[in-house]
Amino acid sequence: MTTRTPQRTTATVGPVGTRTGSLPHRVLAVPPGAPADAAAHFAARLAFHTDVADVHHALAAGARDLVVVDSRSTEAWDQGHVPGAVHLPTARMAQDAREILDPAVPVIVYCWGPGCDGATRAALALARLGYRVKEMLGGIEYWIREGYEVTTRQGPQRLPADPLTAPAAAEDCGC
């Protein structure tokens, strides 16, 4: 019996966005933006998004310069929410935001998780009302998956961190 060794095809990288050889890929089919454009893009993303670890760190440190808003239904809120969050369902934003939120305080809004646009809709509604707002990426799903405590109708609860989303033996991911 003869075994065949697979032939390796080599490729060299040419000018940005091109590749020579027989192993084309899509990664650089559209070249990266200019550094200044990339800096503006990523700064804009950070101006509108934050993550659960940063929100948790701020709340644990006693931050009073922001308010966290849970935009889900009452049933979802009762099931578990970020401790200290304000409950303001997206459907009630236009009617209730001015009674509940101070327009001078930035709002961090969240919903279920990355598969849900609820927080995005809530953030849009708040921005249209004149609030400075960020969306908490990952929502309550990643808050729970990272092992942070939630407040439920029955009281505080905490599940173990999911090692796919949070380091098992460290305080944070280091990013």
SEPAMI-400365 format. One line per field, with one value per residue (C-alpha): x, y, z; residue in three letters; residue number from 1. Coordinates in pm, whole numbers, plus 50000, padded with zeros to 5 digits. Layout:
<atoms>
x <- (X, ...) .
y <- (Y, ...) .
z <- (Z, ...) .
code <- (ALA, ...) .
pos <- (NUM, ...) .
</atoms>
This chain:
<atoms>
x <- (50000, 50134, 50049, 50039, 50158, 49930, 50095, 50127, 50061, 50245, 50112, 50274, 50110, 50125, 49994, 49728, 49412, 49572, 49716, 49924, 49933, 49648, 49504, 49286, 49095, 48835, 48999, 49173, 48944, 48838, 49154, 49163, 49078, 49337, 49456, 49285, 48957, 48991, 49055, 48744, 48535, 48645, 48612, 48256, 48175, 48302, 48097, 47779, 47864, 48000, 48033, 47901, 48242, 48293, 47939, 47987, 48321, 48165, 47869, 48090, 48306, 47995, 47969, 47704, 47769, 47553, 47224, 47162, 46823, 46668, 46438, 46270, 45920, 45811, 45818, 46176, 46274, 46134, 46325, 46654, 46807, 47128, 47131, 47060, 46917, 46605, 46319, 46189, 46046, 46112, 45738, 45719, 46031, 45855, 45591, 45802, 46167, 46137, 45975, 46238, 46566, 46776, 46874, 47212, 47311, 47431, 47214, 47343, 47063, 47037, 46790, 46814, 47136, 47321, 47036, 46793, 46760, 46556, 46841, 46915, 46551, 46552, 46877, 46733, 46418, 46624, 46859, 46557, 46440, 46776, 46954, 47320, 47304, 47518, 47410, 47548, 47668, 47566, 47268, 47150, 47257, 47626, 47587, 47471, 47719, 48007, 47895, 47759, 47477, 47123, 46827, 46515, 46167, 46297, 46612, 46976, 47107, 47440, 47531, 47888, 48071, 48066, 48433, 48357, 48277, 48479, 48809, 48757, 49053, 49085, 48899, 48859, 48967, 49241, 49111) .
y <- (50000, 50339, 50645, 50980, 51291, 51583, 51846, 52181, 52478, 52788, 53132, 53466, 53783, 54061, 54416, 54463, 54286, 54052, 53708, 53515, 53138, 52893, 52956, 53267, 53391, 53652, 53809, 54078, 54078, 54418, 54577, 54716, 55082, 55349, 55375, 55711, 55573, 55262, 55474, 55682, 55370, 55192, 55508, 55548, 55187, 55240, 55560, 55355, 55015, 54880, 54526, 54346, 54323, 54700, 54767, 54517, 54677, 55027, 54918, 54722, 55034, 55236, 55439, 55708, 55873, 55631, 55447, 55093, 55030, 54688, 54727, 54384, 54287, 54266, 53886, 53893, 54153, 53933, 53634, 53817, 54159, 54349, 54459, 54830, 54850, 55051, 54871, 55058, 54836, 54953, 54986, 55244, 55448, 55741, 55767, 55701, 55791, 56156, 56058, 55794, 55904, 56217, 56347, 56459, 56102, 55861, 55551, 55197, 54986, 54610, 54344, 53964, 53913, 53927, 53761, 54037, 54392, 54505, 54704, 54865, 54971, 55101, 55292, 55447, 55554, 55711, 55886, 56032, 56165, 56339, 56093, 55997, 55620, 55310, 54955, 54684, 54416, 54064, 54175, 53982, 53657, 53745, 53910, 53572, 53371, 53572, 53469, 53801, 53811, 53893, 54006, 53793, 53801, 53540, 53735, 53741, 53453, 53373, 53095, 52979, 53159, 52991, 52922, 52999, 53360, 53432, 53306, 53037, 53133, 53509, 53820, 53940, 53856, 54117, 54304) .
z <- (50000, 49906, 50110, 49944, 50111, 50030, 49819, 49988, 49773, 49874, 49830, 49872, 49978, 49725, 49758, 50027, 49925, 49675, 49706, 49463, 49436, 49442, 49792, 49756, 50060, 50133, 50436, 50234, 49929, 50060, 50198, 50552, 50581, 50627, 50988, 51043, 50904, 51120, 51429, 51358, 51299, 51617, 51826, 51694, 51784, 52137, 52163, 52111, 52268, 52590, 52718, 53024, 53191, 53174, 53301, 53585, 53678, 53680, 53893, 54134, 54175, 54264, 53943, 53974, 53638, 53437, 53461, 53336, 53174, 53114, 52813, 52839, 52948, 53311, 53293, 53168, 53430, 53707, 53570, 53629, 53571, 53638, 54003, 54024, 53672, 53596, 53427, 53124, 52850, 52496, 52431, 52716, 52632, 52469, 52744, 53056, 52992, 53096, 53427, 53509, 53350, 53395, 53049, 53189, 53283, 53012, 52972, 52921, 52777, 52743, 52636, 52603, 52411, 52082, 51893, 51991, 51858, 52160, 52311, 51975, 51941, 52298, 52241, 51924, 52110, 52388, 52145, 51965, 52302, 52349, 52579, 52544, 52521, 52480, 52414, 52643, 52403, 52497, 52704, 53006, 52837, 52854, 53193, 53324, 53114, 53258, 53606, 53731, 53984, 53876, 54081, 54036, 54185, 54434, 54518, 54403, 54193, 54035, 53793, 53737, 53456, 53117, 53032, 52667, 52756, 53070, 53205, 53467, 53686, 53641, 53749, 53389, 53035, 53031, 52729) .
code <- (MET, THR, THR, ARG, THR, PRO, GLN, ARG, THR, THR, ALA, THR, VAL, GLY, PRO, VAL, GLY, THR, ARG, THR, GLY, SER, LEU, PRO, HIS, ARG, VAL, LEU, ALA, VAL, PRO, PRO, GLY, ALA, PRO, ALA, ASP, ALA, ALA, ALA, HIS, PHE, ALA, ALA, ARG, LEU, ALA, PHE, HIS, THR, ASP, VAL, ALA, ASP, VAL, HIS, HIS, ALA, LEU, ALA, ALA, GLY, ALA, ARG, ASP, LEU, VAL, VAL, VAL, ASP, SER, ARG, SER, THR, GLU, ALA, TRP, ASP, GLN, GLY, HIS, VAL, PRO, GLY, ALA, VAL, HIS, LEU, PRO, THR, ALA, ARG, MET, ALA, GLN, ASP, ALA, ARG, GLU, ILE, LEU, ASP, PRO, ALA, VAL, PRO, VAL, ILE, VAL, TYR, CYS, TRP, GLY, PRO, GLY, CYS, ASP, GLY, ALA, THR, ARG, ALA, ALA, LEU, ALA, LEU, ALA, ARG, LEU, GLY, TYR, ARG, VAL, LYS, GLU, MET, LEU, GLY, GLY, ILE, GLU, TYR, TRP, ILE, ARG, GLU, GLY, TYR, GLU, VAL, THR, THR, ARG, GLN, GLY, PRO, GLN, ARG, LEU, PRO, ALA, ASP, PRO, LEU, THR, ALA, PRO, ALA, ALA, ALA, GLU, ASP, CYS, GLY, CYS) .
pos <- (1, 2, 3, 4, 5, 6, 7, 8, 9, 10, 11, 12, 13, 14, 15, 16, 17, 18, 19, 20, 21, 22, 23, 24, 25, 26, 27, 28, 29, 30, 31, 32, 33, 34, 35, 36, 37, 38, 39, 40, 41, 42, 43, 44, 45, 46, 47, 48, 49, 50, 51, 52, 53, 54, 55, 56, 57, 58, 59, 60, 61, 62, 63, 64, 65, 66, 67, 68, 69, 70, 71, 72, 73, 74, 75, 76, 77, 78, 79, 80, 81, 82, 83, 84, 85, 86, 87, 88, 89, 90, 91, 92, 93, 94, 95, 96, 97, 98, 99, 100, 101, 102, 103, 104, 105, 106, 107, 108, 109, 110, 111, 112, 113, 114, 115, 116, 117, 118, 119, 120, 121, 122, 123, 124, 125, 126, 127, 128, 129, 130, 131, 132, 133, 134, 135, 136, 137, 138, 139, 140, 141, 142, 143, 144, 145, 146, 147, 148, 149, 150, 151, 152, 153, 154, 155, 156, 157, 158, 159, 160, 161, 162, 163, 164, 165, 166, 167, 168, 169, 170, 171, 172, 173, 174, 175) .
</atoms>
